């Protein structure tokens, strides 16, 4: 069932593109929230790292659906995800009140993208 949903997205690029753009905007909105406005959802230590990982896991998958028919797109999407993740940290340090640069957030963003690639390659690829 999951594979069929992703097959649909691979063949309907306008929908995939719209979802990828929306997801990217959701990430940007989330990281732009001042620190004091963030919900307190510390279910366990380092819960925020799971959030970063998950956001960029989905980031990779959604953008890969857009560029599924381009053979070398995975490397480019991973590179963009890593650059985007660390750019967000600099943005938070310099622009967003109550937020700071956290190298571990950037690392978990990167890991999310890499695991998104692995999930796509070994599970979703048809």
N, C-alpha and C positions, 0 to 999 in steps of 0.2 A: 504494500500500500504506500509506504513512504517513498519507495523508488518510483512508483507511478506518478506521485505528486511532483517529484523532481524532474522526471521525464517531461511532464507537462510544462514545467517552467523552462526547461531547456529549449522546447520548441515554440514557446510563446515569449519571445524576447522582450516585447513591450511591457508585458506584465512583470517579467523578471527585472527589467530595468527600473520600473516604477518601485518595486519592492526594495531593490538595492539602494535606490536614492532615499526612500523613506527611512530605511534602516540606518543609513549614514547620517541622515538628519536627526534621528532619534539619539544616536551616539553624540552628535554635536550638542544637542539640547541638554542631554544628561551631563556632559562634562562642563557645560557653561553655567550650571546652577551653582550659586555661591555655597560654600561649605556648610553654612548654618541652615540652609534650606534643604539639604539632603535628608531623606528619610533615614531613620536609625534602624537598619535591618541587619544588625550584627548577629546573625544566627549562630555563628561560630567565628573563631579567630580567622582573620584574613578573608572573610566573606567577600570583600570587595575585589579580591583577586579572581575569585570564581566569576564574578560579574564581568570583569574585564575579559577574561578568557572566553566566556560565553558570547559576549558582544562581538568579539573579533572572529570567533568560530563561525558565527552566523554571517558576519561581514564577508568572510572568504566565500562561504557557500553561495550566498546571494549574488555576489559579483561573478563568481564562476558560472552560475546559471546564465548570466548575461553573455559571457564570453566563452561558453562551452565549446563552440566550434572552432575556436582558435587554439591551436595545439600548444603554444608556449605561454598561454595566458596565466597559468598557475604561478609561475615565477614572478611575473609582473604584479599580480594581485597580492602575493605575499610581500613583495618589496613595498608596494603602496601601503599595505596594512601596517607594516613595521614603521615606515616613515610617518604615517598618519598617527599611529599610537604614540610615538615619541614627540611628534609635533603637538599633539594634544597636551602632553605633559608640560612643554614649554609655554603653550597657550595658557594653561591653568596657572603656572608660576607667575606669568607676567600680566595676565588680564583678569582672571576670575578671582573675586574676593573670597578669602577663606580657603583657597585651594593652593596646593604646592606641587612641585615636581616630585614624582615618585618613580624611580627607575624600575622598581618591581612592577608597577602598573604597566609600563612599557614592555617589560619582559613578558608579562602574562597576556598582553595584547598580541604580542608576536607569537607566543605559544598557541594561542587560540587560533590564529590564522594558519599556522603550520598543522595543527591537528584538524582544522577544517579541511585543509588540502588532503591529509591522510584519509579522513572520513570520505571525502569525495572520491578519491582515487581507488580506495579499496572496498568501499561499500556502495556508493551511489553510481559510479561509472558503469554505464551499460554498453 
